Each structure stands twice: as C-alpha cells, then as structure tokens.
Amino acid sequence: MLFVWLCTDKPGSLDLRMKSRPEHIAYLESLGSKLKAAGPFTDDSGSPIGSMVIVEAADRAEATAMAKADPYAKAGLFGSVEIKAWKWGLKNPES
C-alpha cells in the first residue's frame, strides 16, 4: 500500500533543513524499493518549505514509523505532517 507524507516546514527553518539534509537523503536512500518518490515543496522563489514523500508500507502504522524516523522529523523541522493512503492512478512507472 502506498502512503504520502505531506510535510510543512516550520517558518524560518531553512538553516535546519540544510543542516539535516545529508542525513535525510541517506535515510531516504536506505528505504530502498519502499521509497517511490520524494522531493521538496518550494515557495515561488524556489526555496524549500516542505516535503512530499511517497512510500510503500504494509499499513499506516509502518508508514508513520518511517516518517517519524526521518532525520528531518527528528530534528524538529516540520510544523505539520499528514500521512495519507494513496493510489497511483496515471503514469505509474511500475505498471
């Protein structure tokens, strides 16, 4: 089952994001095939203001545990995180 993490950074947290980024990228890479897609949300000037991550997990509990283990989450970067079940409709690269 696929889940999307919709993460919004706390205001004024760009320095924290950049400091934590190497660990965040390493963590996402460690998820292997469970990671389906990931990238930042940006403001109109291109500065990151949040993240969207799509993972495959057995259930919401596993997806939540994965999100909580993300170094960005551990660093306190996010002001909010929503985790939603998701079905890939069009342009699924695995179909």
Wavefront OBJ file of the C-alpha trace (Angstrom):
o trace
v 0.000 0.000 0.000
v 1.260 3.473 -0.831
v 1.322 6.370 1.626
v 2.201 10.021 1.112
v 3.846 12.130 3.780
v 2.826 15.779 3.345
v 5.266 17.758 5.466
v 5.293 21.506 6.041
v 8.424 23.147 7.448
v 8.235 25.422 10.448
v 8.670 29.080 9.425
v 12.284 30.266 9.309
v 13.737 26.752 9.342
v 15.792 26.758 6.127
v 19.091 26.525 8.045
v 17.829 23.485 9.972
v 16.669 21.875 6.724
v 20.034 22.363 5.043
v 21.964 21.141 8.095
v 19.826 17.972 8.310
v 19.643 17.325 4.565
v 22.573 14.871 4.192
v 21.125 12.582 6.889
v 17.632 12.939 5.405
v 18.860 11.909 1.930
v 20.817 8.970 3.371
v 17.718 7.845 5.276
v 15.506 8.014 2.200
v 18.096 6.065 0.194
v 18.166 3.428 2.948
v 14.464 2.739 2.344
v 15.394 1.054 -0.943
v 12.412 -0.057 -3.009
v 9.964 1.142 -0.329
v 10.706 4.721 -1.440
v 8.645 5.533 -4.529
v 9.198 9.297 -4.867
v 10.346 12.258 -2.802
v 11.051 15.939 -3.147
v 10.604 19.357 -1.582
v 7.725 21.773 -1.819
v 9.011 25.245 -2.669
v 7.872 28.808 -2.400
v 7.618 30.969 -5.520
v 11.328 31.809 -5.330
v 12.319 28.118 -5.261
v 13.255 27.888 -1.566
v 12.181 24.613 0.091
v 9.253 24.937 2.503
v 8.230 21.312 2.992
v 8.487 17.780 1.665
v 6.411 15.153 -0.076
v 7.497 11.548 0.259
v 5.714 8.523 -1.194
v 6.483 5.176 0.414
v 5.219 1.633 0.215
v 4.276 0.269 3.629
v 2.230 -2.631 4.972
v -0.093 -0.239 6.808
v -0.441 3.280 8.231
v 1.469 2.307 11.383
v 4.531 1.341 9.342
v 4.278 4.483 7.198
v 4.023 6.607 10.351
v 7.031 4.897 11.931
v 9.032 5.506 8.756
v 8.064 9.195 8.753
v 8.986 9.611 12.425
v 12.413 8.038 11.777
v 13.234 10.627 9.079
v 16.088 12.869 10.267
v 14.083 15.945 9.260
v 11.316 14.877 11.642
v 13.800 14.027 14.386
v 15.423 17.461 14.000
v 12.060 19.176 14.508
v 11.943 20.676 11.019
v 8.258 20.101 10.375
v 5.408 22.166 11.729
v 2.936 19.588 10.428
v 2.957 16.136 8.874
v -0.029 14.427 7.261
v 0.160 10.795 6.237
v -2.405 9.728 3.665
v -3.045 6.442 1.884
v -2.654 6.960 -1.855
v -3.357 5.066 -5.077
v -1.162 5.767 -8.070
v -3.543 6.452 -10.948
v -1.773 7.660 -14.058
v 1.822 7.379 -15.240
v 2.792 4.770 -12.652
v 6.359 3.843 -13.646
v 5.932 0.376 -12.147
v 2.903 -0.626 -14.211
l 1 2 3 4 5 6 7 8 9 10 11 12 13 14 15 16 17 18 19 20 21 22 23 24 25 26 27 28 29 30 31 32 33 34 35 36 37 38 39 40 41 42 43 44 45 46 47 48 49 50 51 52 53 54 55 56 57 58 59 60 61 62 63 64 65 66 67 68 69 70 71 72 73 74 75 76 77 78 79 80 81 82 83 84 85 86 87 88 89 90 91 92 93 94 95
